[in-house]
Amino acid sequence: METGLTLQEYLSLQLSEILSSLNRWGAGLALGHEPNEDELAHYYVACGASDRFRQTHPRCDA
């Protein structure tokens, strides 16, 4: 029985993390200014958060 997330659930949760106050804070520190959404996404990948997300959130349709 599959227990992972659907693609829609997976992307929705990941977007929530990308736009989170924690990611915004970290990106702001790294960049030295209030980051825009593109910078938030780039920082999320660059700091390894996307890899950690993938490891802890299995997809049932992957």
C-alpha positions as CSV (number, residue, x, y, z in Angstrom):
1,M,0.0,0.0,0.0
2,E,1.4,3.4,-1.0
3,T,1.6,5.9,1.8
4,G,3.4,8.8,0.2
5,L,2.2,12.2,-1.0
6,T,0.6,12.9,-4.3
7,L,2.5,15.2,-6.6
8,Q,0.1,18.0,-5.8
9,E,0.5,17.5,-2.0
10,Y,4.3,17.3,-2.4
11,L,4.6,20.5,-4.3
12,S,2.2,22.3,-2.1
13,L,4.1,21.4,1.0
14,Q,7.4,22.2,-0.6
15,L,6.2,25.6,-1.7
16,S,5.0,26.3,1.8
17,E,8.6,25.6,3.0
18,I,10.1,27.8,0.3
19,L,7.9,30.7,1.3
20,S,8.2,30.1,5.0
21,S,9.5,32.7,7.5
22,L,12.4,30.4,8.3
23,N,13.5,30.2,4.7
24,R,12.9,33.9,4.3
25,W,15.1,34.7,7.3
26,G,17.9,32.4,6.2
27,A,17.9,33.8,2.7
28,G,17.8,37.3,4.0
29,L,20.8,36.7,6.1
30,A,22.7,35.1,3.2
31,L,21.7,37.8,0.7
32,G,21.8,40.8,2.9
33,H,18.4,42.0,1.8
34,E,14.7,41.0,1.8
35,P,14.6,38.2,-0.8
36,N,12.1,37.9,-3.6
37,E,10.3,34.6,-4.4
38,D,12.9,33.6,-7.0
39,E,15.7,34.2,-4.4
40,L,13.8,32.2,-1.8
41,A,13.5,29.3,-4.2
42,H,17.2,29.5,-5.1
43,Y,18.3,29.7,-1.5
44,Y,16.0,26.7,-0.6
45,V,17.8,24.5,-3.1
46,A,21.3,26.0,-2.4
47,C,21.2,25.4,1.3
48,G,20.1,21.7,0.9
49,A,16.5,22.1,2.1
50,S,15.1,20.6,-1.0
51,D,17.2,17.5,-0.6
52,R,16.1,17.2,3.1
53,F,12.5,17.6,2.0
54,R,12.8,14.9,-0.6
55,Q,14.3,12.5,2.0
56,T,11.6,13.1,4.5
57,H,8.5,13.4,2.3
58,P,8.0,10.3,0.1
59,R,5.9,10.6,-3.0
60,C,3.5,7.8,-3.9
61,D,3.6,8.6,-7.6
62,A,7.4,8.9,-7.9
